[in-house]
């Protein structure tokens, strides 16, 4: 099997803010980043759910500010991972 890792990355403060706006959003909070080996084995692939999809899913425009901060942090973390990613 090819290398595959799931990293738990939940920012509990931001998740808490989102759940104060919509108590049901907890089931959809994107708290995982996947790092997996490409089938060719030459590169690692880093993936995560786009947090901005939560605004559409919940239909709560108030979530946009929380989601924006979440998205910024997640993108920065994924960038850091991509620069240092070695074998999975």
C-alpha angles and dihedrals in degrees: 000000000000118000114276131173131178115203120200105224106165116154098212094197093056092040088053091052090051092049091051087060095042120011092198094057093084091084090059102039106130102233102153135082117190123211112188138168116253112240088247088056094224099105142026117237117216117200139172138165112265104249090210088073087072092071091058093040095052096034088223114133089188087072091064095088094048091044092050091055090045092050093049092052093045093050091050091050092048090049090052091048092049091053093052101032115131128164114335 
